[in-house]
Amino acid sequence: MVYRIIKFLVKVYLSIFYRVKINGLENLPEGAFMLCSNHISNFDPVVYVAFFKRKIYFLGKAELFKNPILKYLLTQFGMIPIKRGQADMMAIKSAISVLNRGEILGIFPSGTRNKTVEKGQAKSGAALIGARCGCKAVPVSIMSTYKPFSKVVINIGKPIDLAEYKGKKLSADELQSVADGVYDEIVELANK
């Protein structure tokens, strides 16, 4: 209930102050998938949650959960805290659980915000999660200055099926190759 009310209010706010344009909604599959996006601002997950019909469970840096009010809001929105810079197995298990329930996991493969979208920014975490589940990875780009009344353009690419990796033990190089392949698609979408 809290989720739907806040989502509605945020969507109204964003619709007043930004011109949100979404291309490629037809590429969103049914069932479980990872929404893999570039990350230019703290507003990115807020825009996705407000404008996508299904609930998205995002991975977010654990530091955000230190403030009790913010922790409550982030928990309501299904955000999963992840300790950056290390293999956070608790967060990875939570992410896999989201996908095993048929839900959407939102992940920023770069692991941090970048004002530019360039090849070589991906870390292997998204590939690790996708390979464990054998789910689809949907590359998505989001571009905006987030200045009032500016455009927010979201381009959704075709799903990349990671089922061939399920149950396989991939090397660090193989995981990085999968991550780079997904992120290269995000770069292409950002340059449309």
C-alpha positions in Angstrom: 0.0 0.0 0.0 2.8 2.5 1.0 4.6 1.4 -2.2 1.7 2.2 -4.5 1.0 5.6 -2.9 4.6 6.7 -3.0 5.0 5.4 -6.5 1.9 7.4 -7.7 3.1 10.6 -6.0 6.6 10.2 -7.4 5.2 9.6 -10.9 3.1 12.7 -10.7 6.1 14.8 -9.5 8.3 13.4 -12.3 5.7 14.0 -14.9 5.4 17.6 -13.9 9.1 18.4 -13.8 10.5 16.1 -16.5 9.5 14.9 -20.0 9.9 11.2 -19.7 10.1 9.3 -23.0 10.3 5.5 -23.0 11.3 3.6 -26.2 11.1 -0.2 -26.5 8.5 -1.2 -23.9 7.6 -4.1 -26.1 11.1 -5.6 -25.3 10.2 -6.2 -21.7 9.6 -10.0 -21.2 7.2 -11.6 -18.9 8.5 -13.3 -15.8 11.9 -12.9 -14.2 14.6 -10.7 -15.8 17.5 -8.4 -14.9 17.0 -4.8 -15.9 20.6 -3.8 -16.6 21.1 -0.1 -17.0 23.8 2.6 -17.1 23.7 4.8 -14.0 24.0 8.6 -14.3 22.1 9.8 -11.2 20.5 8.8 -7.9 17.2 9.6 -9.7 17.6 6.6 -12.1 16.0 3.9 -10.0 13.3 6.4 -8.9 12.4 7.0 -12.6 12.3 3.3 -13.4 10.2 2.4 -10.3 7.7 5.3 -11.1 7.3 4.6 -14.8 7.5 0.8 -15.1 4.3 -1.2 -14.3 5.9 -4.1 -12.5 7.8 -3.8 -9.3 11.6 -3.6 -9.7 13.9 -4.7 -6.9 17.1 -2.7 -7.2 20.5 -3.4 -5.7 21.7 -0.3 -3.9 24.8 0.6 -1.9 24.6 -0.4 1.7 25.6 3.1 2.9 22.2 4.4 1.9 20.6 2.2 4.6 22.4 4.0 7.5 19.7 6.7 7.7 16.6 5.1 9.3 14.1 7.1 7.3 15.8 6.4 4.0 16.2 2.8 5.1 12.4 2.5 5.6 11.6 4.0 2.2 14.2 1.9 0.4 13.0 -1.2 2.1 9.4 -0.4 1.0 10.6 -0.1 -2.6 12.3 -3.5 -2.3 15.9 -2.2 -2.6 18.5 -4.8 -1.7 21.6 -3.4 0.2 24.9 -4.4 -1.3 28.4 -3.8 0.2 30.4 -2.5 -2.7 34.0 -3.5 -3.4 33.6 -7.0 -2.1 31.7 -10.2 -2.9 28.6 -9.6 -0.8 27.1 -13.1 -0.9 24.0 -12.1 1.2 23.1 -9.5 -1.5 23.8 -11.9 -4.3 21.5 -14.5 -2.6 18.8 -11.9 -2.2 19.1 -10.9 -5.8 18.9 -14.5 -7.0 15.8 -15.0 -4.8 14.1 -12.1 -6.5 14.7 -13.7 -9.9 13.7 -17.1 -8.7 10.3 -15.7 -7.6 9.7 -14.4 -11.2 10.4 -10.8 -10.3 12.5 -8.0 -11.9 16.0 -7.3 -10.5 17.3 -3.8 -11.3 21.1 -3.6 -11.5 23.6 -1.1 -12.6 26.5 -3.2 -14.0 29.0 -0.3 -13.6 28.4 -0.5 -9.9 28.5 3.3 -9.6 27.3 6.5 -11.2 29.0 7.6 -14.4 28.1 10.8 -16.4 29.3 9.1 -19.6 28.3 5.7 -21.0 31.3 3.9 -22.4 32.4 0.4 -23.1 34.6 -1.1 -20.4 32.6 0.2 -17.4 30.9 -3.1 -16.4 31.8 -5.1 -13.4 31.0 -8.8 -13.4 28.4 -8.9 -10.6 25.4 -8.8 -13.0 26.8 -11.6 -15.1 27.4 -13.7 -12.0 23.7 -13.3 -10.9 22.4 -13.8 -14.4 24.5 -16.9 -14.9 23.4 -18.4 -11.6 19.7 -17.9 -12.5 19.9 -18.4 -16.3 17.5 -15.5 -16.6 17.3 -12.8 -19.3 19.2 -9.6 -19.1 17.4 -6.6 -20.6 19.8 -3.8 -21.5 18.4 -0.3 -20.8 19.9 3.1 -21.2 18.7 6.2 -19.3 19.9 9.6 -20.4 19.1 13.0 -18.8 20.6 16.0 -17.1 17.8 15.9 -14.6 17.6 19.6 -14.7 14.0 20.8 -14.2 11.8 20.4 -17.3 14.5 18.5 -19.2 14.0 15.2 -21.0 14.6 11.8 -19.5 15.0 9.3 -22.4 14.9 5.5 -21.6 15.8 3.1 -24.4 15.0 -0.6 -23.8 16.9 -3.2 -25.8 16.0 -6.7 -26.7 16.5 -9.3 -23.9 19.8 -11.3 -23.8 19.1 -14.9 -22.7 21.7 -16.1 -20.2 20.1 -19.6 -19.9 23.2 -21.2 -21.6 25.3 -20.2 -18.5 23.0 -21.7 -15.8 24.7 -24.4 -13.8 28.1 -23.7 -15.4 31.1 -22.5 -13.3 32.4 -19.5 -15.3 35.9 -18.1 -14.8 36.4 -14.5 -13.9 37.3 -13.7 -17.5 34.2 -15.5 -18.8 31.9 -13.6 -16.4 33.6 -10.3 -17.4 33.0 -11.2 -21.0 29.3 -11.7 -20.4 29.1 -8.5 -18.4 30.8 -6.6 -21.2 28.5 -8.0 -23.8 25.4 -6.8 -21.9 27.0 -3.4 -21.2 28.0 -2.9 -24.8 24.3 -3.2 -25.7 23.6 -0.5 -23.1 26.2 1.8 -24.7 24.6 1.2 -28.1 21.2 2.2 -26.7 22.6 5.3 -25.0 24.0 6.5 -28.4 20.7 6.1 -30.3 
